[in-house]
Amino acid sequence: MLRLLDTTLRDGSYIVDFQFTTADTAIIGGALDANGVHLIEVGHGIGLGAYRDPRHGAAATDAEYAAAAAGAIRRAQWGMFCIPGIATLDDLDRAADTGMSFVRIGTDVTQTANAVPFLERARARGMFVFANFMKTYAIAVDEVVQRARMLQDAGAQVACVVDSAGGMLPEEVARYVSTLREQLTIEVGFHGHDNLGLAVANTLTAVDHGATIIDTSLRGMGRSAGNACTERTLFALLRRGVDVGVDPVALLAVAEQRIDPLLERAARDTSMGIVSGYAQFHSSFQPIVDDVAQARGVDRCELVIAVTAADKVNAPRPLVERAADELATVGSRRTRVTVTRQHPTDAPDASFDEAVQRIATRVHSAARRLGRKSVLNLVQQIRPDASTVLPQTWHEGEIAVVATMTIGNDADAARIVAQVDGAVDELLVDVDAHVPHGGWLESLVQPSRSGLLLYSDLSVWSGAVLDTIMAVGTHRRVRGMLAVAGDPTAPLTGAIRALAMARGLQLTTAARDVASAMVILCEPQAVQHHFAFDPSAPPAVVIDAWIGAVDRDTHEAMQRAGTQVLRPDMRAALQAEILRATDARERARRTAGLAVCEGIPIVSGGVLAPRGTIVVDSVLSPRVVHGVADGRGSLLGAQDLDGDMVARLRRAEEVLLYSVG
């Protein structure tokens, strides 16, 4: 009978830096069990005992993972991985004491003798025992058979072919699996990685040639490029008419709710992952290769290929360094292409409307390529020149691609909105009232197809200045006073002074005593009216907060005197503001409010609720239960929970958190 071993909660933990919680183990393990998965592997990704190594700290101990699995998995067998040397025989005994059903003893295929005492102890403790031949491809199949016979004699009940680097081809999998199946009396399993995109195909090939236990994980979650995807493998088997008794449709819901949120930032197809598959290079040696490649100035992908040509099992630093030195003498094989760059520019006779449309189109195109939001930032003009200024470029951030238009009058605002509404995802609108006609943009900009985000440009601007002050002050270890040059009643000057004072920074005017200080220029005429630059006693740093307050002659004089001249970079602050605004809007739409879920009153998003209401993170899709509302905007303490409330809290956790699908 073909059985499925799901390793999401073990191998998949590499993707979350070994931070699966005991709750994750219980919820995901219980869902796998309920939907028919035969064997479920849990625990630290590296295996028993690995949690003790501070370099690989996990969210729980072996005992805590075992308790979570034992409490949630009712029908399936559950077990853990075990690498001799990382794990001890005592670790194995403690795992057996928890009622663990199976253990997988993993060694490099060249170090199988290390597995013997662990196999013998596991069998003596009544566990179902695997011998996993890590990096099976590193030696010829006949030698693998000899080693497998030795482990079979020591008590192994399954010999598992392991494509550790995800580089085996289907015909190679067929040769290893079929030969082991013919030469052994025990079962044969297969564990494949997906570096060359062949994990599912290799798994099906293993089944064709006699493998009776196959490893998969939800969404293919696993070390390096991941494993064979549980859902894909099950559907592929069904296409062949093979039903192993596991419901793939139900597991899709489990993956959507419990795995997808963990994979938003995980890159599967990377250059290093792909070349590791080709070269059959194990990712555990990646830090050594990266370090040597940087030190020697060679391409790390080429270095991986060179190293594995000599050794597919280990990558000791001397070997990596020798390979790097050889590469350095021949130079990189990478091709450099010379092209005539094309710079898109607006035609000289382009109308205002056409220029606006082109900006919006380019921003939206750049955002779509990066999988981010396209945002047009509309800022009120506060400079003496009251005309509208269209951007020449945009910036790409982690949240959005943003172009900023500085709006000088209401007619231009109306024309711009008419052209870009629906052409970008969001309009970010400055609502400051720091000019006589301030705040007028908000009333004019009412998009019907693009989203609308409101913010304070002055707050972002002054925040970016303070970010520069803090970063440069720490880096340069600037000591002494912070001089803010500008009319204290002016909006930008006042905002910067208020933020600086809130951070406990020492302030002074810039009229005197600024040698070795950091001077912030906050007005267009600050140099003339508030700050006289003295080359004989220059400040350490000058920040042109106004972006244009320093004329060229003064700037050159400052450079000659050794003063560092900076301007604030608003990109990070603007990205943070977009994240804040979009997150607040999304929370208002999807998470906040009062609701009743399966008879349980719940509340989220800062809404005050009656005493006894269960406080969660989201009323639509709760993932965290925070506690019980006290009716005054806070949570009841443990000492305030009576028996009925404790029972209600436990039921809420069971219904809201442990239900999947």
Protein Blocks (a to p, Z undefined) as FASTA:
>chain_A
ZZdddfklmmmmmmnoopacfklmmmmmmmmmmnopabdcedjfkbghklmpmklccfbd
fklmmmmmmmmmmkbccdddddehjacfklmmmmmmnopabdcddddfklmmmmmmmmmm
mmmnopacddddehklmpcfklmmmmmmmmmmnopabdcdddfkopacfklmmmmmmmmm
mmpcbdcdddddfklopmmmmmmmmmmnopabdcddehhiaehjbpadfklmmmmmmmno
paehiafklmmmmmmmmmmmmmmmpcfbdfklmmmmmnopafklmmmmmmmmmmnopafk
lmmmmmmmmomkbccfklmmmmmmmmmmnopabdcdddddddddddfklcfklmmmmmmm
mmmmmmmmnopacdddddddfbfblcdcddfbdcddfkbccdddddfbfklmmmmmmmmg
ojambdcddfbffbfkgoklmmmmccfkbccddddfklmmmmmmmmmmmmmmmmnopgcj
dddeddfkbmklmmmmmmmmmnopacddfkbokehiacddfbfklmmmmoccdfklccfb
dcdfkoomacfklmmmmmmnopacddddfklmmmmmmmmmmmmmmmmmmmgccddeehia
cdeehiacdehiacdfbfklccbdfbjcehnopacdfklpcfklmmmmmmmmmmmmmpgZ
Z
